[in-house]
């Protein structure tokens, strides 16, 4: 592992070399920073590249840190909701026969019965996200459908590892309910993006022109979305 100084911090990174690699790339994800390069690039050149990209790398690392979900949920863990991570407080409720989750005062309150499984806890959290996604994203979609003068045939919510949303050829829109982990501005981008597919099925110039009409800064939002896409 290598590192370079960035202000009062340091950025650690690994190096992956391949003889047929033409260019040098910096990859940032949940595992950290990895520089992909060839056999002839010197460590001095790599250090300089990482140093020049330090601000961008640091920003990416913070985003991944913020959205990463603690899979071993307990009191003190944090869950992500509407663009921020929030503290989890778990407490036993002897009379409860199922797990209950409430989000109040910027905290997740999770009531657990005397006996429960990790699967039941995971499912309860998933159900929380699906419920909140339905409550928040469905009315937002209807609002933007009127503004954009399009009509979705159906709006549904499900989990997806690869997509935040999709629009079928029959104008049926499906959203990944983990969208509610994102900030409201990014949720809005996904909604507008999928609704635009009702007017234009592919990513043509007309499609992007429609997106730009409603979100002039959509490219900035797209860049942030790409970071989150690696987590689902």
N, C-alpha and C positions, 0 to 999 in steps of 0.2 A: 504494500500500500504506500502511495506517495501523497504528498500534501504541499500546498502553497499557502502563504499568508494572505488573508483578506481582512484588512483592518485589524481589529483585536481578535478575530477568529482565524481559523484555518480551514481550508477545504481539502478533504481527503479524497483520493480517487485511485481507481485501479487502472491498469493498462492492458488492453488486449491487442496483440500484434498478429497480423496475417500478411504474408508476403505478397498476396495479390490485392491487398487493400490499396486503392488509388489515393484516397483522401483521408484526412483525419477528422473524426467526429467525436463529439462529446455527448454521451447519453446520460440522462438523469432520470431515475425512477425510484421506486420504493426501496430498492437495494442500495442506492447511493449513486455515486458518479463513476462512470466508466469511459475511458478514452479509447476509442478504436482507431488504430493506425497501422502502418506497415513497419517493416523491419529497419528501414533506413531513417525514420524520424528519431531525432535525438531526444533525450530526456529534457534537455534545456529548451528545445522547441515546444515540447509538450507542456512543460511548466509555464512557458510564456503564453501559450494558448489558453490554458486554464486560468491564468492570472487575468488575461484580457477579458475572459468570460465570467469572471468571479461574481459580478452583480447578478447576471442572468442565472448562473448556477445556484447562488444563494436563494434567489427568489423561488426557483423551482423546488429546491429542497424544503423550503418553508411550506409551500403549497402541499407537497406530499406528506409532510409531517402533520399538517392541519387536517387533511382529509382521511388519513389512515384510520381505519376503525380498529379499535382494540377488540380482538376476537375472544379474549378471555375476560369477559365482562364481570366486574366486581365493583364494590364501592371504591371510588377513586379513579376508576376508568373514565374515559371520555368518549362521547358519541357525537358524531357530526350532524348538524341540523341547520338548514337555511344559511349556509356559508360560514358557520362557526362551530367549534367543538365545545361541548358542554359536559360538566361534571356529572357523574353517575352516583346516585345514592341508592343502595339496595337495603331493604329491610324486610324482616320476616313477618308475615301476617298469618298467624296460626289458623284463623277461620277461613282463609282463602283456599280455593281449590284450583285456582289458575293464576298465572302471572299477570299482573296489571302494570301498565306503564303510563305515567303521566309526565308531561313536560310543563313545569311551572317555575316561575322565578329564575329563569335561566339555568335550570337543573333538571336532569332526568331522575324521576322518582320511580323506582322499580320495586313493587311489592311482590314478594315471592312466598309461596306456600311452604310448609315444612319440608316437603319432598318435591323435587323437580329435576329435570334433566337439562343438560346443555342444549339439546335440540329444542326443547320447549322454550328455553330462554331465547335462543336464536329466532325461533318462529314468532315469538311475541314481539321482538324488535322489528322483524320484517313486517309484521302486521301493522305495527305503529307507523312505519314509513309508508306503507301502502295506503293506510287510512288518511294520513296527512297529505300525501300526494293527491289523492282523490279530492280532498277538501280544498286544496289550494290551486292545483293545476287545472282541474276541470273548468272552474269559472274563468280562470285566466285565458284558457283556450277559447272559450265561447266569446269572451270580450274581444280577443284579437281576431277571431273569425269574422266578427261583424266589421271591425276596422278594415280588414283586408278583403272583405267581400267574398269570402269563401265559406263553404259549408262542409264540415267533416261528417261523414256518414255515421261514424261511431268513434267514441273515445274510450280507450281501455288502459289498464295499468298492469304491468308485469315486470319481473326481474329479467335483466339481460346482462350477460358478461361483456358484450361488445358494443351495445348501442344505448344511447340516451333516449332515442325515439325513432319511430319509423312511420311511414305513410304508405299504405297499399295502393294498388292501381284502382281500387274501388273507394278510395278516400277514407279508409278506416285508419285512424291514428292510434298508435300504441306508445305509451311512455314508460320508460324505466322508472319505477317508483322511487328508486334511490336518487332521483333528481332533487328531492327535497333536502339532500345533503348539501346541495350547491346554493350559492347566493341567489337572491331573487332576480338579479339582472341576467345571470347565466340560465336560469330556468326560463326566463322570458325569451332569451335567444333560441333555445331549443324549441319552444312553442311556436315561435314565428317561423323558424326553419322548417318544421314539419308542416305547418299550414301552407307555406309557400309551395310545397310539393303538390298540393291540390291543384294549383294553377300551372305548375311546371314540374313534370315528373322527374326530369334529370337536372343535373347541376349546370344548366346552360347559362349564358350571359344574361338572359332575361330573368332567370331564377335569382341570380346574385343581385341584379338591378332591383328586383322587388325587395330582397332582404335589405339592401342598402337604403332604400326609400324609407323603411321603418326603423332600421338600426344602422346609422352611418358608421358607427364604431364596431361593426360586427366582426371585423378581423381581429380586434383585440380580444373580444369575447371568444372567438374561435380558438385563439392561442391558449386561453385559460381552459377551455373545454378539452383540448388535447391532453393537458396534464391529467385531468380527471379520468379520461377515457382509459388510461392504463390501469386504473384501480377497480374497474368493474368487469 
